[in-house]
Amino acid sequence: MYCVYLLKKIAPFSLALIFGLKMPAAFALPEIGIGSMYDIMSPESQSINKRIYNTGSSTAFVRVDMLEVNIHKSGKVVESPVKEVSGNSLQKERLIVTPLRMIIPPSGFQSARFMWPGDRNVEKYYRVRFVPVLPQKDDGFGLSGKEVADYRKKALTAGLNVMAGYGTLVIVQPSKPIFNTQVESSLPEVIRVTNKGNATIVLEDIRSCTSVGTECSSATRLFLLPGKSKAVEKSKGRTTYFTLIEGENRKKLRF
Protein backbone atom coordinates (compact mmCIF):
# COMPACT_ATOMS: atom_id res chain seq x y z
CA MET A 1 0.00 0.00 0.00
CA TYR A 2 2.63 2.49 1.02
CA CYS A 3 4.83 1.50 -1.91
CA VAL A 4 2.01 2.43 -4.30
CA TYR A 5 1.42 5.59 -2.26
CA LEU A 6 5.09 6.57 -2.43
CA LEU A 7 5.60 5.88 -6.10
CA LYS A 8 2.30 7.16 -7.48
CA LYS A 9 1.63 10.16 -5.28
CA ILE A 10 5.03 11.76 -4.76
CA ALA A 11 7.13 10.21 -7.48
CA PRO A 12 8.58 12.83 -9.82
CA PHE A 13 6.92 13.62 -13.12
CA SER A 14 7.67 13.50 -16.82
CA LEU A 15 6.16 16.42 -18.71
CA ALA A 16 5.72 16.78 -22.46
CA LEU A 17 5.43 20.23 -23.96
CA ILE A 18 3.88 20.19 -27.41
CA PHE A 19 5.13 22.86 -29.79
CA GLY A 20 4.45 21.44 -33.26
CA LEU A 21 4.32 18.42 -35.47
CA LYS A 22 7.34 17.27 -37.39
CA MET A 23 10.94 18.33 -36.89
CA PRO A 24 13.57 18.23 -39.64
CA ALA A 25 17.12 17.28 -38.74
CA ALA A 26 18.25 20.89 -39.32
CA PHE A 27 17.04 21.91 -35.85
CA ALA A 28 17.43 19.07 -33.36
CA LEU A 29 15.66 18.98 -30.02
CA PRO A 30 17.38 19.72 -26.74
CA GLU A 31 17.16 16.64 -24.53
CA ILE A 32 17.65 17.12 -20.81
CA GLY A 33 18.44 14.56 -18.12
CA ILE A 34 18.54 14.98 -14.35
CA GLY A 35 20.00 11.70 -13.09
CA SER A 36 18.29 10.48 -9.91
CA MET A 37 14.67 11.52 -9.43
CA TYR A 38 15.09 11.61 -5.64
CA ASP A 39 17.55 13.85 -3.76
CA ILE A 40 18.07 13.72 0.00
CA MET A 41 19.55 16.63 1.96
CA SER A 42 21.02 14.81 4.94
CA PRO A 43 21.23 16.36 8.44
CA GLU A 44 24.94 17.00 7.90
CA SER A 45 24.34 19.08 4.73
CA GLN A 46 22.92 22.55 4.19
CA SER A 47 23.04 22.33 0.41
CA ILE A 48 23.32 19.82 -2.42
CA ASN A 49 24.24 20.23 -6.08
CA LYS A 50 22.48 18.51 -8.96
CA ARG A 51 23.69 18.40 -12.56
CA ILE A 52 21.20 18.95 -15.36
CA TYR A 53 22.43 17.54 -18.68
CA ASN A 54 21.56 18.40 -22.26
CA THR A 55 22.33 15.45 -24.51
CA GLY A 56 20.58 17.02 -27.49
CA SER A 57 22.04 18.92 -30.43
CA SER A 58 20.55 22.35 -29.70
CA THR A 59 20.70 24.72 -26.74
CA ALA A 60 18.22 24.00 -23.93
CA PHE A 61 16.44 26.86 -22.19
CA VAL A 62 15.24 25.37 -18.91
CA ARG A 63 12.79 26.88 -16.44
CA VAL A 64 12.94 25.62 -12.84
CA ASP A 65 9.66 25.30 -10.93
CA MET A 66 9.23 24.33 -7.28
CA LEU A 67 6.30 23.04 -5.23
CA GLU A 68 6.13 22.14 -1.55
CA VAL A 69 4.69 18.67 -0.98
CA ASN A 70 2.55 18.20 2.14
CA ILE A 71 1.61 14.65 3.05
CA HIS A 72 -1.37 14.27 5.38
CA LYS A 73 -1.84 11.36 7.77
CA SER A 74 -4.68 10.13 5.58
CA GLY A 75 -2.21 9.72 2.72
CA LYS A 76 -3.51 12.71 0.78
CA VAL A 77 -0.77 14.66 -0.98
CA VAL A 78 -1.14 18.42 -1.47
CA GLU A 79 1.32 20.41 -3.58
CA SER A 80 1.54 24.18 -3.25
CA PRO A 81 3.76 26.79 -4.97
CA VAL A 82 6.65 28.18 -2.93
CA LYS A 83 6.73 31.95 -2.55
CA GLU A 84 10.09 33.60 -3.10
CA VAL A 85 9.70 36.30 -0.45
CA SER A 86 7.76 37.05 2.70
CA GLY A 87 7.42 40.81 3.04
CA ASN A 88 10.82 42.22 2.16
CA SER A 89 12.92 39.33 3.42
CA LEU A 90 13.72 35.94 1.99
CA GLN A 91 12.02 33.08 3.80
CA LYS A 92 14.57 30.95 5.64
CA GLU A 93 12.29 28.06 6.53
CA ARG A 94 12.07 26.83 2.96
CA LEU A 95 14.07 25.28 0.17
CA ILE A 96 15.97 27.69 -2.08
CA VAL A 97 16.87 26.63 -5.61
CA THR A 98 19.32 28.51 -7.79
CA PRO A 99 19.41 29.31 -10.65
CA LEU A 100 15.75 29.37 -11.69
CA ARG A 101 16.69 29.71 -15.36
CA MET A 102 19.32 27.61 -17.14
CA ILE A 103 20.86 27.88 -20.59
CA ILE A 104 22.52 24.53 -21.28
CA PRO A 105 24.60 24.11 -24.47
CA PRO A 106 24.44 20.94 -26.58
CA SER A 107 26.24 18.01 -24.90
CA GLY A 108 26.77 20.20 -21.84
CA PHE A 109 25.44 20.51 -18.31
CA GLN A 110 24.67 23.08 -15.64
CA SER A 111 24.44 22.61 -11.89
CA ALA A 112 21.41 23.51 -9.80
CA ARG A 113 21.92 24.12 -6.11
CA PHE A 114 19.39 23.26 -3.41
CA MET A 115 19.86 25.15 -0.11
CA TRP A 116 18.09 25.32 3.25
CA PRO A 117 19.27 28.39 5.24
CA GLY A 118 17.00 28.05 8.29
CA ASP A 119 16.15 25.58 11.03
CA ARG A 120 15.09 22.04 10.18
CA ASN A 121 12.83 20.81 12.95
CA VAL A 122 10.77 18.41 10.85
CA GLU A 123 11.32 16.66 7.54
CA LYS A 124 10.16 18.59 4.46
CA TYR A 125 9.43 17.56 0.87
CA TYR A 126 9.67 19.55 -2.35
CA ARG A 127 9.12 18.73 -5.99
CA VAL A 128 11.58 20.58 -8.24
CA ARG A 129 10.83 20.51 -11.97
CA PHE A 130 13.21 21.24 -14.84
CA VAL A 131 11.16 22.21 -17.88
CA PRO A 132 12.62 23.04 -21.34
CA VAL A 133 10.80 26.01 -22.87
CA LEU A 134 10.87 28.27 -25.89
CA PRO A 135 12.45 31.53 -24.63
CA GLN A 136 10.52 34.77 -24.67
CA LYS A 137 11.56 38.37 -24.15
CA ASP A 138 12.09 39.37 -20.50
CA ASP A 139 11.52 35.84 -19.18
CA GLY A 140 14.71 35.65 -17.13
CA PHE A 141 17.04 34.08 -19.69
CA GLY A 142 18.70 37.42 -20.50
CA LEU A 143 18.27 37.18 -24.27
CA SER A 144 17.80 40.19 -26.49
CA GLY A 145 14.64 40.55 -28.55
CA LYS A 146 16.56 39.60 -31.69
CA GLU A 147 18.05 36.47 -30.08
CA VAL A 148 14.63 35.37 -28.89
CA ALA A 149 13.09 35.96 -32.31
CA ASP A 150 15.87 34.08 -34.12
CA TYR A 151 15.65 31.04 -31.83
CA ARG A 152 11.86 30.86 -31.92
CA LYS A 153 11.81 31.27 -35.70
CA LYS A 154 14.22 28.37 -36.19
CA ALA A 155 12.38 26.18 -33.70
CA LEU A 156 8.88 26.87 -34.93
CA THR A 157 9.85 26.75 -38.61
CA ALA A 158 11.36 23.34 -37.95
CA GLY A 159 8.08 22.23 -36.35
CA LEU A 160 9.61 21.64 -32.93
CA ASN A 161 7.86 18.55 -31.61
CA VAL A 162 8.17 17.38 -28.00
CA MET A 163 10.47 18.59 -25.24
CA ALA A 164 10.44 16.47 -22.11
CA GLY A 165 10.92 17.96 -18.66
CA TYR A 166 11.65 16.01 -15.49
CA GLY A 167 11.29 16.50 -11.77
CA THR A 168 13.03 15.37 -8.61
CA LEU A 169 11.59 14.91 -5.14
CA VAL A 170 13.87 16.73 -2.68
CA ILE A 171 13.73 15.32 0.86
CA VAL A 172 15.07 17.74 3.49
CA GLN A 173 15.82 15.70 6.60
CA PRO A 174 15.59 17.30 10.07
CA SER A 175 18.79 18.60 11.69
CA LYS A 176 18.23 16.25 14.65
CA PRO A 177 17.08 13.01 13.05
CA ILE A 178 15.80 10.05 14.99
CA PHE A 179 16.36 6.80 13.15
CA ASN A 180 14.28 3.94 14.51
CA THR A 181 13.84 1.24 11.88
CA GLN A 182 12.13 -2.01 12.81
CA VAL A 183 12.67 -5.05 10.60
CA GLU A 184 10.41 -8.05 11.18
CA SER A 185 11.79 -11.07 9.33
CA SER A 186 9.86 -13.88 11.05
CA LEU A 187 6.82 -13.60 8.77
CA PRO A 188 6.51 -16.48 6.25
CA GLU A 189 6.33 -14.55 2.95
CA VAL A 190 7.49 -10.99 3.61
CA ILE A 191 9.98 -8.91 5.54
CA ARG A 192 8.11 -6.05 7.21
CA VAL A 193 10.14 -2.81 7.47
CA THR A 194 8.68 0.03 9.56
CA ASN A 195 10.10 3.54 9.91
CA LYS A 196 9.32 4.71 13.45
CA GLY A 197 11.77 7.61 13.29
CA ASN A 198 11.35 11.20 12.08
CA ALA A 199 13.44 11.03 8.90
CA THR A 200 13.17 9.12 5.63
CA ILE A 201 15.16 5.91 5.32
CA VAL A 202 16.24 4.15 2.14
CA LEU A 203 16.25 0.45 1.31
CA GLU A 204 18.79 0.19 -1.49
CA ASP A 205 19.80 -2.68 -3.75
CA ILE A 206 16.81 -4.85 -2.78
CA ARG A 207 17.22 -8.22 -4.49
CA SER A 208 16.40 -11.88 -4.10
CA CYS A 209 19.13 -14.45 -4.84
CA THR A 210 19.54 -18.20 -4.92
CA SER A 211 21.27 -19.81 -1.99
CA VAL A 212 24.61 -19.71 -3.79
CA GLY A 213 24.09 -16.08 -4.80
CA THR A 214 24.61 -16.62 -8.51
CA GLU A 215 21.05 -15.88 -9.67
CA CYS A 216 19.57 -12.60 -8.45
CA SER A 217 16.52 -10.55 -9.32
CA SER A 218 16.86 -7.00 -10.61
CA ALA A 219 17.80 -4.59 -7.83
CA THR A 220 15.20 -2.06 -6.67
CA ARG A 221 15.20 0.87 -4.25
CA LEU A 222 12.60 2.11 -1.77
CA PHE A 223 12.23 5.40 0.09
CA LEU A 224 10.31 4.91 3.34
CA LEU A 225 8.90 8.05 4.98
CA PRO A 226 8.48 8.48 8.74
CA GLY A 227 5.54 6.51 10.10
CA LYS A 228 5.30 4.29 7.03
CA SER A 229 5.72 0.54 6.65
CA LYS A 230 6.61 -1.66 3.70
CA ALA A 231 6.58 -5.39 3.06
CA VAL A 232 9.56 -6.73 1.10
CA GLU A 233 8.75 -10.06 -0.52
CA LYS A 234 10.83 -13.13 0.20
CA SER A 235 10.80 -16.52 -1.52
CA LYS A 236 11.42 -20.03 -0.26
CA GLY A 237 14.90 -21.24 -1.08
CA ARG A 238 16.16 -17.73 -1.85
CA THR A 239 17.92 -15.06 0.19
CA THR A 240 16.73 -11.46 0.28
CA TYR A 241 19.38 -8.74 0.44
CA PHE A 242 19.16 -4.98 0.89
CA THR A 243 21.16 -2.09 2.30
CA LEU A 244 19.47 -0.01 4.98
CA ILE A 245 20.47 3.67 4.78
CA GLU A 246 19.80 5.89 7.79
CA GLY A 247 21.35 9.30 7.19
CA GLU A 248 25.06 8.71 6.60
CA ASN A 249 24.96 5.17 8.03
CA ARG A 250 24.68 2.14 5.77
CA LYS A 251 23.97 -1.40 6.95
CA LYS A 252 23.89 -4.46 4.69
CA LEU A 253 21.21 -6.98 5.66
CA ARG A 254 20.28 -10.45 4.45
CA PHE A 255 17.34 -12.70 5.31
HELIX and SHEET records of a PDB file:
HELIX    1   1 TYR A    2  LYS A    9  1                                   8    
HELIX    2   2 GLY A  145  THR A  157  1                                  13    
SHEET    1   A 3 SER A  14  ILE A  18  0                                        
SHEET    2   A 3 VAL A 162  VAL A 172 -1                                        
SHEET    3   A 3 TYR A  38  MET A  41  1                                        
SHEET    1   B 5 SER A  14  ILE A  18  0                                        
SHEET    2   B 5 VAL A 162  VAL A 172 -1                                        
SHEET    3   B 5 LYS A 124  PRO A 132 -1                                        
SHEET    4   B 5 ALA A  60  ILE A  71 -1                                        
SHEET    5   B 5 VAL A  77  PRO A  81 -1                                        
SHEET    1   C 5 SER A  14  ILE A  18  0                                        
SHEET    2   C 5 VAL A 162  VAL A 172 -1                                        
SHEET    3   C 5 LYS A 124  PRO A 132 -1                                        
SHEET    4   C 5 ALA A  60  ILE A  71 -1                                        
SHEET    5   C 5 ARG A 101  ILE A 104 -1                                        
SHEET    1   D 4 ILE A  32  GLY A  33  0                                        
SHEET    2   D 4 SER A  47  ASN A  54 -1                                        
SHEET    3   D 4 GLY A 108  MET A 115 -1                                        
SHEET    4   D 4 ILE A  96  THR A  98 -1                                        
SHEET    1   E 2 VAL A  85  SER A  86  0                                        
SHEET    2   E 2 SER A  89  LEU A  90 -1                                        
SHEET    1   F 3 THR A 181  GLU A 184  0                                        
SHEET    2   F 3 VAL A 190  ASN A 195 -1                                        
SHEET    3   F 3 SER A 229  GLU A 233 -1                                        
SHEET    1   G 4 THR A 220  LEU A 224  0                                        
SHEET    2   G 4 ILE A 201  THR A 210 -1                                        
SHEET    3   G 4 ARG A 238  GLU A 246 -1                                        
SHEET    4   G 4 ASN A 249  ARG A 254 -1                                        
END                                                                             
